[in-house]
């Protein structure tokens, strides 16, 4: 039993999750000394791994069917995109739990292909798709808005990418050219100064050349070039800051005080950012083609505003459906949901200083609700837990990124790069491991978060079904090869 567990764990971690081949397993068995007890020739581990992959897919399928029968109804916010490694794959993930709903090859990426794939992935599940986050591909737009009747949330990254396409490279080149011009102008000024000093050292009385005028002209050119370089640097830095500011602005609750941001306020702030970006393009005299990229990004602002309006509409609908007392309802809308959203924003922040500040702001918003005198504390424990769960679901309604799909596509690209191709069985194995075996730091799997219930360990389930390891074959002595130039008797 111990040898079987060691062998299954080796195949599971090294080959299935780590992406190594069967020969690495063979090498592991040889170097660890386990080849004295387990067959380590290529054919034996290869057959064992094939059986393991079949059992992984079977176990995940059985758990999926069992959990689906008892799952509570859920509203889904899906993120979708296609990847082009080893053929085209359609990938759809629940943005909140990280559960992969669809991961399959396809010849088309039309709305009909997406809808058919998602219907297959959602078969037997008690869910309602209310929102889809993706890029602006026409097929995805029609699939989400027309076929699913859900709200389409534009991926903020694609707006930022369009702005970056319009400005970043052009401004960086302008900065480099200005730097080169400034260096050359400074060298010319220094050359004029050196020429004047050399002339006065070598020549006596007489009328010298007009060094003063030449030095003043070179100095003025150097100063102007230096100022132009500083302006180009400032424009490049400001454009970078403004592109990052889109991420700081696009939130339902502003990150300074945690107050709700209306769609009108978001529209004004986005308009201010684009107005300054357009001013920079005019100052830098960017090409018309680049200005078209900026105009394309600007047209997406109404979709960001629509997503914010959708968020508050859904939140108000869900809270009002609870039929709470006015004081508790206001506490949900003004304190509990914003606090939970700020916690999520803090977890996604890349800077420690901002993480600490957002967590402190979240705790500040929660503090009044934790006082014994607050009306929410008069409710029983089960009711308070239910309100917290609803508030968490409301906070998760704001989705502006499909990065979970992009990350998954990147993982598949790296895996495919090492294996040259992904067979249908290997693709199913990777999906099963992602959903039922890989744990987050809190110890939960994607399936546990998606189905809202624990499930047996997939590893333990597969381990019990695997056959016993094959014993090594008896070692036979290899015949000794005689030297090629050995003497042959006459």
C-alpha positions as CSV (number, residue, x, y, z in Angstrom):
1,X,0.0,0.0,0.0
2,X,2.9,2.4,0.8
3,X,4.6,1.6,-2.5
4,X,1.4,2.2,-4.4
5,X,0.9,5.6,-2.6
6,X,4.4,6.6,-3.4
7,X,4.1,5.6,-7.1
8,X,0.7,7.4,-7.5
9,X,2.0,10.5,-5.8
10,X,5.1,10.5,-8.1
11,X,3.0,10.3,-11.2
12,X,0.5,12.8,-9.9
13,X,3.0,15.5,-8.8
14,X,5.8,15.0,-11.3
15,X,4.0,14.1,-14.5
16,X,0.4,15.3,-14.2
17,X,0.9,18.5,-12.3
18,X,4.6,19.1,-13.0
19,X,4.4,18.3,-16.7
20,X,7.4,16.0,-16.9
21,X,7.4,12.8,-19.0
22,X,7.3,9.2,-18.0
23,X,11.1,8.9,-18.3
24,X,11.5,11.3,-15.4
25,X,9.4,8.9,-13.3
26,X,11.6,6.1,-14.3
27,X,14.7,8.1,-13.3
28,X,13.1,9.0,-10.0
29,X,12.4,5.3,-9.2
30,X,16.0,4.4,-10.1
31,X,17.6,7.2,-8.1
32,X,15.4,6.6,-5.0
33,X,16.1,2.9,-4.9
34,X,12.4,2.1,-5.4
35,X,13.2,0.3,-8.6
36,X,14.2,-2.7,-6.4
37,X,10.6,-3.0,-5.5
38,X,8.7,-1.4,-8.4
39,X,9.1,-2.0,-12.1
40,X,11.0,1.0,-13.6
41,X,11.3,0.1,-17.2
42,X,9.5,2.6,-19.5
43,X,6.6,0.4,-20.4
44,X,5.5,-0.3,-16.9
45,X,5.2,3.3,-15.6
46,X,3.7,4.3,-19.0
47,X,0.9,1.9,-18.6
48,X,0.5,2.9,-14.9
49,X,0.2,6.6,-15.9
50,X,-2.4,5.8,-18.6
51,X,-4.5,4.0,-16.0
52,X,-4.0,6.9,-13.5
53,X,-5.3,9.5,-16.1
54,X,-8.4,7.4,-16.8
55,X,-9.1,7.2,-13.1
56,X,-8.6,10.9,-12.6
57,X,-11.1,11.8,-15.3
58,X,-13.6,9.1,-14.0
59,X,-13.3,10.3,-10.4
60,X,-13.7,13.9,-11.3
61,X,-16.7,13.1,-13.5
62,X,-18.4,11.2,-10.6
63,X,-17.7,13.9,-8.1
64,X,-19.1,16.5,-10.5
65,X,-22.3,14.6,-10.9
66,X,-22.7,14.0,-7.1
67,X,-22.0,17.6,-6.1
68,X,-24.3,19.0,-8.8
69,X,-27.3,17.1,-7.3
70,X,-27.0,18.8,-3.9
71,X,-25.6,22.3,-4.9
72,X,-27.7,25.4,-4.0
73,X,-28.7,27.6,-6.9
74,X,-26.0,30.1,-7.9
75,X,-25.8,33.1,-10.1
76,X,-22.7,33.0,-12.2
77,X,-20.2,35.6,-13.4
78,X,-18.3,33.9,-16.1
79,X,-15.0,34.9,-17.8
80,X,-14.4,33.7,-21.4
81,X,-11.7,33.7,-24.0
82,X,-10.1,31.4,-26.5
83,X,-6.5,30.2,-26.7
84,X,-4.7,29.2,-29.8
85,X,-2.0,26.8,-28.5
86,X,-2.3,23.4,-30.2
87,X,-5.4,24.4,-32.0
88,X,-8.2,26.7,-30.8
89,X,-9.7,26.1,-27.3
90,X,-12.7,27.7,-25.8
91,X,-12.3,28.4,-22.1
92,X,-15.0,29.6,-19.7
93,X,-14.4,30.0,-16.0
94,X,-16.5,31.0,-13.1
95,X,-14.8,34.3,-12.1
96,X,-15.6,34.0,-8.4
97,X,-14.7,30.3,-7.6
98,X,-12.2,29.7,-10.4
99,X,-14.1,26.6,-11.5
100,X,-13.5,25.7,-15.2
101,X,-16.9,25.2,-16.9
102,X,-15.6,24.8,-20.4
103,X,-12.2,23.9,-21.7
104,X,-12.5,22.2,-25.1
105,X,-11.2,22.4,-28.6
106,X,-13.3,24.0,-31.3
107,X,-13.0,24.8,-35.0
108,X,-15.0,28.0,-34.6
109,X,-15.4,30.8,-32.1
110,X,-18.8,32.0,-33.2
111,X,-21.6,32.9,-30.9
112,X,-23.3,29.5,-31.7
113,X,-20.1,27.6,-30.9
114,X,-19.6,29.4,-27.6
115,X,-23.3,28.9,-26.6
116,X,-23.2,25.2,-27.4
117,X,-20.0,24.7,-25.5
118,X,-21.3,26.5,-22.4
119,X,-24.7,24.7,-22.5
120,X,-22.7,21.4,-22.4
121,X,-20.6,22.7,-19.5
122,X,-23.6,23.9,-17.5
123,X,-25.7,20.7,-18.1
124,X,-27.1,19.5,-14.8
125,X,-26.1,22.5,-12.8
126,X,-28.5,24.8,-10.9
127,X,-27.0,28.1,-12.1
128,X,-28.1,31.3,-13.8
129,X,-25.5,33.3,-15.8
130,X,-26.1,37.0,-15.2
131,X,-22.8,38.4,-16.4
132,X,-20.0,37.6,-18.8
133,X,-16.6,39.3,-18.8
134,X,-14.5,39.1,-22.0
135,X,-13.0,41.2,-24.8
136,X,-15.1,42.9,-27.5
137,X,-15.1,40.0,-29.9
138,X,-18.4,40.0,-31.8
139,X,-19.0,36.3,-31.2
140,X,-18.6,36.6,-27.5
141,X,-20.8,39.7,-27.4
142,X,-23.6,38.0,-29.2
143,X,-23.1,34.8,-27.1
144,X,-23.4,36.7,-23.8
145,X,-25.9,39.4,-24.6
146,X,-28.2,37.7,-27.1
147,X,-28.0,33.9,-26.4
148,X,-27.5,34.1,-22.6
149,X,-29.5,37.3,-22.0
150,X,-26.7,38.4,-19.6
151,X,-24.8,41.6,-19.0
152,X,-21.5,41.9,-20.9
153,X,-18.7,43.4,-18.8
154,X,-15.8,44.8,-20.8
155,X,-12.4,43.6,-19.7
156,X,-10.7,46.7,-18.4
157,X,-7.3,45.4,-19.5
158,X,-8.4,45.7,-23.2
159,X,-9.2,49.4,-22.7
160,X,-5.9,50.0,-21.1
161,X,-4.1,48.0,-23.8
162,X,-5.8,50.1,-26.5
163,X,-4.6,53.3,-24.8
164,X,-1.1,51.8,-24.4
165,X,-1.1,50.9,-28.1
166,X,-1.9,54.5,-28.9
167,X,0.6,56.3,-26.7
168,X,3.2,54.2,-24.8
169,X,5.5,53.2,-27.6
170,X,5.2,56.5,-29.5
171,X,5.9,58.6,-26.4
172,X,8.8,56.4,-25.4
173,X,10.4,56.8,-28.8
174,X,9.9,60.5,-28.7
175,X,11.6,60.5,-25.3
176,X,14.5,58.5,-26.6
177,X,14.9,60.8,-29.6
178,X,14.7,63.9,-27.4
179,X,17.4,62.4,-25.1
180,X,19.6,61.7,-28.1
181,X,19.1,65.3,-29.3
182,X,19.9,66.7,-25.9
183,X,23.1,64.7,-25.6
184,X,24.2,65.8,-29.0
185,X,23.4,69.5,-28.3
186,X,25.4,69.3,-25.0
187,X,28.3,67.7,-26.8
188,X,28.3,70.5,-29.4
189,X,28.2,73.2,-26.7
190,X,31.1,71.5,-24.9
191,X,33.0,71.3,-28.2
192,X,32.6,75.0,-28.8
193,X,33.8,75.8,-25.2
194,X,36.8,73.5,-25.7
195,X,37.6,75.1,-29.1
196,X,37.6,78.6,-27.6
197,X,39.9,77.6,-24.7
198,X,42.3,75.8,-27.1
199,X,42.4,78.9,-29.4
200,X,43.3,81.3,-26.6
201,X,46.0,78.9,-25.3
202,X,47.7,78.7,-28.8
203,X,47.2,82.3,-30.2
204,X,48.4,85.6,-29.1
205,X,47.1,89.1,-30.1
206,X,44.8,89.4,-33.0
207,X,41.1,89.2,-33.7
208,X,39.7,85.8,-32.6
209,X,36.7,84.1,-34.1
210,X,33.3,84.9,-32.7
211,X,33.5,82.2,-30.0
212,X,31.1,84.0,-27.7
213,X,28.3,84.0,-30.2
214,X,28.9,80.4,-31.2
215,X,29.0,79.3,-27.5
216,X,25.8,81.2,-26.7
217,X,24.0,79.6,-29.7
218,X,25.2,76.1,-28.8
219,X,24.2,76.7,-25.1
220,X,20.8,77.9,-26.1
221,X,20.3,74.9,-28.4
222,X,21.4,72.6,-25.5
223,X,19.0,74.2,-23.1
224,X,16.1,73.9,-25.5
225,X,16.9,70.3,-26.2
226,X,17.2,69.6,-22.5
227,X,13.8,71.2,-21.9
228,X,12.3,69.2,-24.8
229,X,13.7,66.0,-23.2
230,X,12.2,66.9,-19.9
231,X,8.8,67.5,-21.5
232,X,9.0,64.2,-23.3
233,X,9.9,62.4,-20.1
234,X,7.0,64.1,-18.3
235,X,4.5,63.2,-21.0
236,X,5.7,59.5,-21.0
237,X,5.4,59.3,-17.2
238,X,2.1,61.1,-17.1
239,X,0.6,58.8,-19.8
240,X,1.8,55.7,-17.8
241,X,0.2,57.1,-14.6
242,X,-3.1,57.9,-16.4
243,X,-3.3,54.4,-17.9
244,X,-2.8,52.9,-14.4
245,X,-5.4,55.4,-13.1
246,X,-8.2,53.6,-15.0
247,X,-7.7,50.7,-12.7
248,X,-7.9,52.9,-9.6
249,X,-11.0,54.7,-10.8
250,X,-13.1,51.7,-12.1
251,X,-14.6,50.5,-8.8
252,X,-18.1,50.6,-7.4
253,X,-16.7,52.0,-4.1
254,X,-13.9,54.5,-4.4
255,X,-10.7,53.3,-2.7
256,X,-10.0,56.5,-0.7
257,X,-13.0,56.6,1.6
258,X,-14.9,53.5,0.5
259,X,-18.0,55.5,-0.5
260,X,-20.2,54.3,-3.3
261,X,-19.4,55.7,-6.8
262,X,-22.4,56.5,-9.0
263,X,-22.2,55.7,-12.7
264,X,-22.3,59.5,-13.4
265,X,-19.3,60.1,-11.2
266,X,-17.4,57.2,-13.0
267,X,-18.3,58.7,-16.4
268,X,-16.9,62.1,-15.3
269,X,-13.7,60.6,-14.0
270,X,-13.1,58.5,-17.1
271,X,-13.8,61.6,-19.2
272,X,-11.2,63.5,-17.3
273,X,-8.6,60.8,-17.9
274,X,-9.3,60.7,-21.6
275,X,-9.3,64.5,-21.9
276,X,-5.8,64.6,-20.5
277,X,-4.7,61.7,-22.7
278,X,-6.0,63.5,-25.7
279,X,-4.2,66.7,-24.7
280,X,-0.9,64.7,-24.4
281,X,-1.4,63.3,-27.9
282,X,-1.9,66.8,-29.3
283,X,1.2,68.1,-27.4
284,X,3.3,65.2,-28.7
285,X,1.8,65.5,-32.2
286,X,1.1,61.7,-32.4
287,X,0.1,60.2,-35.7
288,X,-3.6,60.0,-36.7
289,X,-3.4,56.2,-36.7
290,X,-2.4,56.2,-33.0
291,X,-5.2,58.7,-32.2
292,X,-7.6,56.2,-33.7
293,X,-6.5,53.6,-31.1
294,X,-7.2,56.2,-28.3
295,X,-10.7,57.0,-29.8
296,X,-11.4,53.2,-29.9
297,X,-10.6,52.9,-26.2
298,X,-12.7,55.9,-25.4
299,X,-15.7,54.3,-26.9
300,X,-15.5,51.6,-24.3
301,X,-16.1,53.9,-21.4
302,X,-19.9,53.7,-21.8
303,X,-19.6,49.9,-21.2
304,X,-17.7,50.4,-18.0
305,X,-20.4,52.8,-16.8
306,X,-23.0,50.3,-17.8
307,X,-21.3,47.6,-15.8
308,X,-21.3,49.9,-12.7
309,X,-25.0,50.6,-13.2
310,X,-25.7,46.8,-13.6
311,X,-23.8,46.1,-10.3
312,X,-25.8,48.6,-8.2
313,X,-29.1,47.4,-9.8
314,X,-28.3,43.8,-8.9
315,X,-27.1,44.7,-5.4
316,X,-30.3,46.7,-4.6
317,X,-32.5,43.9,-6.0
318,X,-30.8,41.2,-3.9
319,X,-30.9,43.3,-0.7
320,X,-34.5,44.4,-1.2
321,X,-35.5,40.8,-1.7
322,X,-34.4,40.0,1.9
323,X,-37.2,42.3,3.2
324,X,-35.0,43.6,6.0
325,X,-35.7,46.4,8.5
326,X,-34.6,49.8,7.1
327,X,-31.7,50.2,9.4
328,X,-30.3,46.8,8.6
329,X,-30.9,47.3,4.9
330,X,-28.9,50.5,5.0
331,X,-26.1,48.8,7.0
332,X,-25.9,46.2,4.2
333,X,-25.8,48.7,1.4
334,X,-23.6,51.4,3.1
335,X,-21.2,49.3,5.2
336,X,-21.2,45.5,4.9
337,X,-21.0,45.2,1.1
338,X,-18.5,48.0,0.7
339,X,-16.3,46.5,3.4
340,X,-16.3,43.1,1.8
341,X,-15.6,44.6,-1.6
342,X,-12.6,46.6,-0.1
343,X,-11.3,43.3,1.3
344,X,-11.3,41.8,-2.2
345,X,-9.7,44.9,-3.7
346,X,-7.0,44.6,-1.0
347,X,-6.3,41.0,-1.9
348,X,-5.8,41.9,-5.5
349,X,-3.5,44.9,-4.8
350,X,0.1,44.4,-5.7
351,X,1.5,47.0,-3.2
352,X,1.8,46.2,0.5
353,X,1.0,49.8,1.5
354,X,-2.2,49.8,-0.4
355,X,-3.2,46.4,0.9
356,X,-2.8,47.5,4.5
357,X,-4.7,50.7,3.9
358,X,-7.6,49.0,2.2
359,X,-7.8,46.4,4.9
360,X,-7.8,49.0,7.6
361,X,-10.6,50.9,5.7
362,X,-12.6,47.7,5.4
363,X,-12.3,47.1,9.2
364,X,-13.3,50.7,9.8
365,X,-16.5,50.2,7.8
366,X,-17.2,47.0,9.6
367,X,-16.6,48.4,13.1
368,X,-20.1,49.9,13.6
369,X,-21.8,46.7,12.6
370,X,-19.8,44.8,15.3
371,X,-21.1,46.9,18.2
372,X,-23.7,45.3,20.5
373,X,-26.0,48.3,20.1
374,X,-26.2,47.9,16.3
375,X,-29.6,46.5,15.1
376,X,-27.9,43.8,13.1
377,X,-26.6,42.3,16.3
378,X,-30.2,41.6,17.5
379,X,-30.5,39.0,14.7
380,X,-29.7,35.4,15.4
381,X,-26.4,33.8,14.3
382,X,-27.9,32.0,11.3
383,X,-29.5,35.1,10.0
384,X,-26.3,37.1,10.3
385,X,-24.4,34.4,8.5
386,X,-26.9,34.5,5.7
387,X,-26.7,38.2,5.4
388,X,-22.9,38.0,5.3
389,X,-23.1,35.4,2.6
390,X,-25.5,37.5,0.5
391,X,-23.2,40.5,1.0
392,X,-20.2,38.5,-0.2
393,X,-22.1,37.4,-3.3
394,X,-23.0,41.1,-4.0
395,X,-19.4,42.2,-3.6
396,X,-18.4,39.5,-6.1
397,X,-20.9,40.8,-8.7
398,X,-18.5,43.5,-9.9
399,X,-16.3,41.9,-12.5
400,X,-14.0,43.8,-14.8
401,X,-11.3,41.3,-15.7
402,X,-11.0,38.0,-17.4
403,X,-7.5,37.5,-16.1
404,X,-8.4,34.0,-14.7
405,X,-8.9,32.8,-18.2
406,X,-5.7,34.5,-19.4
407,X,-3.8,32.8,-16.7
408,X,-5.3,29.5,-17.5
409,X,-4.4,30.0,-21.2
410,X,-0.8,30.8,-20.2
411,X,-0.6,27.7,-18.1
412,X,-1.8,25.6,-21.0
413,X,0.6,27.3,-23.4
414,X,3.6,26.4,-21.1
415,X,2.3,22.8,-20.6
416,X,1.8,22.4,-24.4
417,X,5.3,23.8,-25.0
418,X,6.9,21.0,-23.1
419,X,4.7,18.2,-24.6
420,X,4.3,19.6,-28.2
421,X,0.6,18.7,-28.1
422,X,-2.2,18.1,-25.6
423,X,-4.2,15.0,-26.2
424,X,-7.9,15.1,-25.4
425,X,-7.3,12.8,-22.4
426,X,-4.5,15.0,-21.1
427,X,-6.7,18.1,-21.5
428,X,-9.4,16.4,-19.4
429,X,-6.9,15.4,-16.7
430,X,-5.6,19.0,-16.4
431,X,-9.2,20.3,-16.1
432,X,-10.0,17.7,-13.5
433,X,-6.9,18.5,-11.4
434,X,-7.6,22.3,-11.6
435,X,-11.2,21.8,-10.4
436,X,-10.9,19.1,-7.9
437,X,-7.3,18.8,-6.7
438,X,-5.5,22.1,-6.6
439,X,-6.0,24.0,-3.3
440,X,-5.9,27.7,-2.7
441,X,-4.1,28.9,0.5
442,X,-7.4,28.6,2.4
443,X,-7.4,24.9,1.6
444,X,-10.4,24.9,-0.7
445,X,-10.6,23.6,-4.3
446,X,-12.4,25.3,-7.1
447,X,-15.1,22.6,-6.9
448,X,-15.6,23.2,-3.2
449,X,-16.1,26.9,-3.8
450,X,-18.3,26.5,-6.8
451,X,-20.6,23.8,-5.4
452,X,-20.6,25.4,-1.9
453,X,-19.9,22.0,-0.3
454,X,-16.9,19.9,0.6
455,X,-16.0,16.8,-1.5
456,X,-13.8,13.8,-1.0
457,X,-10.1,14.0,-1.9
458,X,-9.7,13.2,-5.5
459,X,-6.2,11.8,-4.8
460,X,-7.5,9.4,-2.2
461,X,-10.4,8.3,-4.4
462,X,-8.0,7.6,-7.3
463,X,-5.5,6.0,-5.0
464,X,-8.0,3.3,-3.9
465,X,-8.8,2.4,-7.5
466,X,-5.3,2.1,-8.8
467,X,-3.8,-1.4,-9.3
468,X,-0.8,-2.6,-7.2
469,X,2.6,-1.6,-8.6
470,X,4.2,-4.1,-10.9
471,X,7.2,-5.9,-9.5
472,X,10.5,-5.4,-11.2
473,X,11.6,-8.0,-13.6
474,X,14.5,-10.3,-12.6
475,X,17.8,-8.8,-13.6
476,X,19.5,-10.8,-16.3
477,X,23.2,-10.4,-16.8
478,X,24.1,-8.7,-20.0
479,X,26.4,-10.5,-22.4
480,X,29.9,-9.2,-22.5
481,X,30.8,-7.7,-25.8
482,X,34.2,-8.8,-27.0
483,X,36.7,-6.2,-28.2
484,X,36.4,-5.5,-31.9
485,X,40.1,-5.9,-32.5
486,X,40.5,-9.1,-30.5
487,X,42.9,-11.7,-32.0
488,X,41.2,-14.4,-34.0
489,X,42.9,-17.8,-34.1
490,X,44.2,-18.8,-37.5
